[in-house]
Amino acid sequence: MRLHDETVITAWDVPIQIACPREAMARRLVKKSCKDNKELSVQTLRAIVRLTRMSSSLLAALAIFLPLLARTRDLRFSLGSAIPLLFIGMCTFIANDLEDLEKDQLIHPERPLPARDLTAELAAILYFVSLGVALFSTRYFVAQDIAFWYYFLAILSVSYVYIIDGLPIIKTAYVAAASSIPVLIIARMYPNEPRLYVIAGSVFLFTLGREICGDIQDRAGDSVTCLHRFKPLSLAVFAFVVQGIGMVLLASQIDSRGEAIDVFAMTFILALAGVCWFKLERYKQSTLLMKIQLFVGLYLLI
């Protein structure tokens, strides 16, 4: 009887012992699938951040948000005025990458679209979503007398791909003019602060110089214009001279010790960018420093 009981127990044990490894394997597969999906989602989000040049888009939004918050102390108003510019910037960069897809496969294979981190279809959807959010948020948050500038910037964004195809010679000036519009919006809101127009002019010059340096790096894939007659070194010198003029304009508007320190910091960063470009030949790091310089310059708008 005792032997019979043991036999029964053993018989029931067999399928349990067989089933346990199967269940464990299923759990491992589910866990691995969840981990893979999570990693894929993170990679997709990173690719979207790179596609939309989030740092540059955020810079445009901060150029509105910080000055308004400092002047009005109204978080909702300041945030509502900045959101459209964030999405306008995003759709601009998406359109640029969609237009330059074939060229980027040669000179920028690490970008999300040529690297196949994102599909062109998804990028197109993101473009229209960003543009839609930009237009609707402008309609909802921005006063009618100021909204013109937002719509004008959106038009510049939509027209960008046609401009670089039809008139590539004005590409750098076109981008520089669009980049100065956020400061012009603040100047339009506060007409009793004429120094804001000087700062807008400086932003134009800084962006113009940085875009020229970017075009030098992309020279092999860009459309041939009259600028190709000049040597890259001559263009780079011109780009830094232009940015130096922008620094002089900012220095003429210094009103406090904090602003003096900020202008000095911007000058130091520009000098460091020059060292990276001309001496170390680290061109990407140099253009990155130029972008950091603009972030530092946001203090002058407050």
DRENTORMI-369426 format. One line per 10 residues: number of its first residue (from 1); their letters; for each residue x, y, z of C-alpha. Coordinates in steps of 0.5 Angstrom, whole numbers, plus 500, padded with zeros to 3 digits. Layout:
<zases>
NUM> A> X,Y,Z; ...
</zases>
This chain:
<zases>
1> MRLHDETVIT> 500,500,500; 506,505,502; 509,503,496; 503,504,492; 502,511,495; 509,513,493; 508,510,486; 502,515,485; 506,521,487; 511,519,483
11> AWDVPIQIAC> 506,519,477; 503,526,478; 510,529,479; 512,527,472; 508,532,468; 509,537,473; 517,537,473; 516,537,465; 511,543,465; 516,547,470
21> PREAMARRLV> 521,548,465; 516,550,459; 513,555,464; 520,558,466; 522,558,458; 515,562,457; 517,567,462; 524,568,460; 521,569,453; 516,574,455
31> KKSCKDNKEL> 521,578,459; 526,578,453; 520,581,449; 518,586,454; 526,588,454; 527,588,447; 520,593,446; 523,597,451; 529,598,448; 526,599,441
41> SVQTLRAIVR> 522,605,444; 528,608,447; 531,608,441; 525,611,437; 525,616,442; 532,618,442; 532,618,434; 526,623,434; 530,627,439; 535,627,434
51> LTRMSSSLLA> 531,628,428; 527,634,431; 534,637,433; 531,638,440; 536,643,443; 535,648,437; 528,647,437; 528,648,445; 533,654,444; 528,658,440
61> ALAIFLPLLA> 522,656,445; 527,659,451; 528,665,447; 521,667,448; 519,663,454; 525,666,459; 524,673,457; 516,673,458; 517,669,464; 522,675,467
71> RTRDLRFSLG> 517,680,465; 510,678,466; 511,672,472; 506,669,468; 508,662,467; 502,660,463; 502,666,458; 510,665,457; 509,657,456; 503,658,451
81> SAIPLLFIGM> 507,663,447; 513,658,447; 510,652,445; 508,654,438; 516,656,437; 518,649,439; 514,645,434; 515,650,429; 523,648,430; 521,641,430
91> CTFIANDLED> 517,641,423; 523,645,420; 528,640,422; 524,634,420; 523,637,413; 530,639,412; 532,631,413; 526,629,409; 529,633,403; 536,631,404
101> LEKDQLIHPE> 535,624,405; 539,622,399; 545,627,401; 545,625,408; 546,618,406; 553,620,403; 555,626,408; 551,624,414; 550,617,415; 549,617,422
111> RPLPARDLTA> 542,621,422; 536,618,424; 533,617,417; 539,614,413; 541,610,419; 534,607,418; 533,609,426; 526,612,423; 522,611,417; 521,616,412
121> ELAAILYFVS> 513,615,413; 514,616,421; 518,622,420; 512,625,415; 507,624,420; 511,627,425; 512,633,421; 505,634,420; 503,633,427; 508,638,429
131> LGVALFSTRY> 506,643,424; 499,642,426; 500,643,434; 504,649,432; 498,652,428; 493,650,433; 497,652,439; 498,659,436; 491,660,435; 489,658,442
141> FVAQDIAFWY> 495,661,446; 498,667,442; 495,674,441; 492,676,434; 497,682,434; 503,678,435; 500,671,432; 502,674,425; 510,673,427; 508,666,428
151> YFLAILSVSY> 505,664,422; 510,668,418; 515,663,421; 511,657,420; 511,659,413; 518,660,412; 519,653,415; 514,650,410; 518,654,404; 525,652,407
161> VYIIDGLPII> 525,646,402; 523,650,396; 528,655,398; 534,651,398; 532,647,392; 531,654,388; 535,659,391; 541,655,395; 545,661,395; 540,665,400
171> KTAYVAAASS> 540,658,405; 544,661,410; 541,668,410; 534,665,410; 536,660,416; 539,666,420; 533,671,419; 528,665,421; 533,664,427; 532,672,429
181> IPVLIIARMY> 524,672,429; 523,669,436; 527,675,439; 523,680,434; 517,677,437; 519,679,444; 521,686,441; 514,687,438; 511,685,445; 516,691,448
191> PNEPRLYVIA> 517,696,443; 520,701,449; 526,696,449; 530,698,443; 536,694,445; 532,687,443; 533,689,436; 540,690,437; 540,683,440; 536,680,434
201> GSVFLFTLGR> 541,683,429; 547,679,433; 543,673,433; 542,674,426; 550,674,425; 551,669,430; 547,664,426; 549,666,419; 556,665,421; 555,658,424
211> EICGDIQDRA> 551,656,418; 557,658,414; 561,653,418; 556,648,417; 555,649,410; 563,648,409; 562,641,413; 557,639,408; 560,642,402; 561,636,398
221> GDSVTCLHRF> 553,634,398; 550,641,397; 548,645,391; 554,648,387; 553,656,388; 558,662,387; 560,661,395; 564,655,392; 568,659,388; 571,661,395
231> KPLSLAVFAF> 576,657,399; 573,653,405; 579,657,410; 576,664,407; 569,662,408; 571,660,415; 575,666,417; 569,670,414; 564,666,419; 568,668,425
241> VVQGIGMVLL> 569,675,423; 561,676,422; 560,673,429; 565,677,432; 561,683,429; 555,680,433; 559,680,439; 561,687,438; 554,689,438; 552,685,444
251> ASQIDSRGEA> 558,689,448; 555,696,446; 548,694,450; 551,692,456; 548,695,462; 550,691,468; 555,687,471; 551,680,470; 551,682,462; 558,684,462
261> IDVFAMTFIL> 560,677,465; 555,674,460; 558,677,454; 565,675,456; 563,668,457; 560,668,450; 566,671,447; 570,666,451; 566,660,448; 567,664,441
271> ALAGVCWFKL> 574,664,441; 574,657,444; 570,655,437; 575,658,433; 581,654,436; 577,648,435; 576,650,428; 583,653,426; 588,649,430; 585,643,432
281> ERYKQSTLLM> 580,642,426; 575,639,430; 569,642,426; 563,639,429; 565,641,436; 566,648,434; 559,648,431; 557,645,438; 560,651,441; 557,656,437
291> KIQLFVGLYL> 550,653,439; 552,653,446; 554,660,446; 547,662,444; 544,658,450; 549,662,454; 546,669,451; 539,667,453; 541,671,459; 541,678,455
301> LI> 534,677,454; 532,677,461
</zases>
